[in-house]
Amino acid sequence: WSSDVCSSDLLPAGAYAATTRVCPEAAELAAEYSASVADVSNFTDGELNAVRDADPARYDLVSVRHILVEDEDTAKDILAQWESGARTEDSFAALAADNSTDPGSKDNGGLYENVYQGQMVPAFDEWCFDDARKAGDTGIVATDYGYHVMYFVSRALNPEWKTAAASSLASEKLAALYEGVTPELLDGMKYID
């Protein structure tokens, strides 16, 4: 870092200006964070698994089928139709193709694959990522779009889960590092009006 980069003359009002002595510490902090995010191997399997185990749904992908209709009575009728029939995923898909108003999934039997948590509207998302949810579960979910007759297909571990868990760990590591270095960094800085 040059003294020009660290100079308070180049910083906008409201920023903390660091002395030249502090800038190498900030650069080292940034480099350590970047290295920890860039490489999953900086963390043990135990550390990564602990992060996943603390919030498993965050690292899962689900596949669901749904039939979108306008009103609750229609949703109940369709679910009752499925329950009195073969009660299979294929029979649900056929009902979706015949009854759903969702143009994004109607043609494939109402199927949404590899849905990650937070991708869908909250009520839909909550139903999908309920910890007790298992293959073959059905239900009705109300959203602003209408009523969804739901069929849970499967849950799978996101293949990128280790990268996401490593990113969480790296953020925690940076926060701890920053907390420890902050008093030292603030010494020698001044607030620019």
C-alpha positions in Angstrom: 0.0 0.0 0.0 1.3 3.4 -0.8 1.0 6.3 1.5 -1.2 8.0 -1.2 -3.8 5.2 -0.9 -3.8 5.4 2.9 -3.9 9.1 3.0 -7.0 10.7 4.6 -6.9 13.3 1.8 -8.3 10.8 -0.6 -11.2 9.6 1.6 -14.8 11.1 1.5 -16.4 12.8 4.4 -17.8 10.4 6.9 -14.9 7.9 6.4 -12.3 6.8 8.9 -8.8 7.6 7.6 -6.0 5.3 8.4 -2.4 6.1 8.9 0.1 4.3 6.6 0.9 2.0 9.5 -2.6 0.6 9.5 -3.1 0.0 5.7 -0.9 -3.2 5.6 -2.9 -4.6 8.4 -6.2 -4.0 6.5 -4.6 -5.6 3.4 -3.5 -8.6 5.4 -7.0 -9.0 6.9 -8.6 -8.8 3.4 -6.1 -11.4 2.0 -6.8 -13.8 4.9 -10.6 -13.5 4.3 -10.2 -14.0 0.6 -8.1 -17.1 1.1 -10.5 -18.6 3.5 -13.5 -18.1 1.2 -11.6 -19.3 -1.9 -10.6 -22.7 -0.5 -13.0 -25.2 1.1 -10.0 -27.2 2.3 -9.3 -24.5 4.9 -12.0 -26.2 6.9 -12.4 -29.7 8.2 -15.3 -32.0 7.3 -16.3 -31.7 10.9 -16.5 -27.9 10.8 -18.4 -28.0 7.5 -20.8 -30.7 8.7 -21.5 -28.7 12.0 -22.5 -25.7 9.9 -24.8 -27.9 7.8 -26.3 -29.7 10.8 -27.1 -26.3 12.5 -29.5 -25.4 9.6 -29.9 -28.4 7.3 -32.7 -27.0 5.1 -30.4 -24.1 4.1 -28.2 -26.6 2.3 -30.9 -28.8 0.8 -32.6 -28.8 -2.5 -36.2 -30.1 -2.9 -38.3 -31.2 -5.8 -42.0 -30.7 -5.5 -45.1 -30.9 -7.7 -48.0 -28.5 -7.4 -51.3 -27.6 -8.9 -52.1 -23.9 -8.8 -55.8 -23.0 -8.7 -57.8 -19.9 -7.9 -59.7 -21.0 -4.8 -59.6 -23.3 -1.8 -62.6 -25.3 -2.7 -61.1 -26.3 -6.1 -57.8 -27.2 -4.3 -59.7 -29.4 -1.9 -61.6 -31.1 -4.7 -58.4 -31.8 -6.6 -56.6 -33.2 -3.6 -59.7 -35.4 -2.8 -59.6 -36.6 -6.4 -56.0 -37.6 -6.0 -56.6 -39.3 -2.7 -59.4 -41.4 -4.1 -57.3 -42.4 -7.0 -54.0 -44.2 -7.5 -52.2 -41.8 -5.0 -49.0 -41.8 -7.0 -46.6 -39.1 -8.2 -47.7 -39.9 -11.8 -51.4 -39.5 -11.0 -50.6 -36.2 -9.3 -48.7 -35.1 -12.4 -51.6 -36.0 -14.6 -53.9 -33.9 -12.4 -51.5 -31.0 -12.6 -51.3 -31.2 -16.4 -55.2 -31.1 -16.5 -55.9 -28.5 -13.8 -53.0 -26.2 -13.0 -53.0 -22.6 -14.0 -49.2 -22.3 -13.5 -47.7 -21.8 -17.0 -44.2 -22.5 -15.6 -44.9 -26.0 -14.5 -48.3 -27.2 -16.0 -46.7 -28.9 -19.0 -44.3 -31.0 -16.8 -46.9 -32.2 -14.3 -46.4 -29.3 -11.9 -42.8 -30.2 -11.2 -40.3 -27.8 -9.8 -36.9 -29.5 -9.3 -33.8 -28.4 -7.3 -35.6 -25.7 -5.4 -33.4 -24.0 -2.8 -34.7 -22.4 0.4 -35.9 -18.8 -0.3 -36.6 -19.4 -4.0 -40.3 -19.6 -3.7 -42.9 -17.3 -2.0 -42.8 -17.8 1.8 -45.8 -20.1 2.4 -44.7 -22.3 -0.5 -41.1 -22.3 0.7 -42.1 -23.1 4.3 -44.1 -26.1 3.2 -41.3 -27.4 1.1 -38.6 -27.0 3.7 -40.5 -28.3 6.7 -38.0 -30.6 8.5 -40.7 -33.3 8.8 -41.5 -33.3 5.1 -41.0 -36.6 3.3 -41.6 -38.1 -0.2 -45.3 -38.5 -1.0 -46.6 -35.8 1.5 -49.4 -33.7 0.2 -51.1 -30.5 1.3 -52.7 -27.2 0.3 -50.8 -23.9 0.6 -52.4 -20.5 0.1 -50.3 -17.7 -1.4 -51.0 -14.4 -3.2 -51.0 -16.4 -6.5 -53.8 -18.7 -5.4 -54.0 -22.2 -3.8 -51.3 -24.8 -4.4 -52.1 -28.5 -4.1 -48.7 -29.8 -3.1 -46.9 -33.1 -3.6 -43.4 -33.5 -2.1 -41.1 -35.5 -4.4 -37.7 -35.5 -2.8 -35.0 -33.7 -0.8 -31.3 -33.8 -1.8 -28.2 -32.2 -0.5 -27.1 -29.2 -2.7 -23.9 -30.3 -4.4 -22.5 -26.8 -3.6 -23.2 -27.1 0.1 -19.6 -27.3 1.2 -18.8 -24.1 -0.6 -21.8 -22.4 1.0 -20.8 -23.7 4.5 -17.2 -22.6 3.9 -18.4 -19.2 3.1 -20.4 -19.0 6.3 -17.4 -20.2 8.3 -15.2 -17.7 6.5 -17.6 -14.9 7.4 -17.5 -16.0 11.0 -13.7 -16.1 10.9 -13.5 -12.6 9.4 -15.9 -11.3 12.1 -13.8 -12.7 14.9 -10.6 -11.5 13.2 -12.1 -8.0 12.7 -13.3 -7.9 16.3 -9.8 -8.6 17.5 -8.0 -6.2 15.2 -10.5 -3.3 15.3 -9.2 -1.5 18.4 -5.7 -1.6 16.9 -7.0 -0.4 13.5 -8.9 2.5 15.1 -5.8 3.7 16.9 -4.2 6.3 14.7 -7.4 6.9 12.6 -9.4 10.1 12.5 -12.9 10.8 11.5 -13.3 13.0 8.4 -16.1 15.5 8.5 
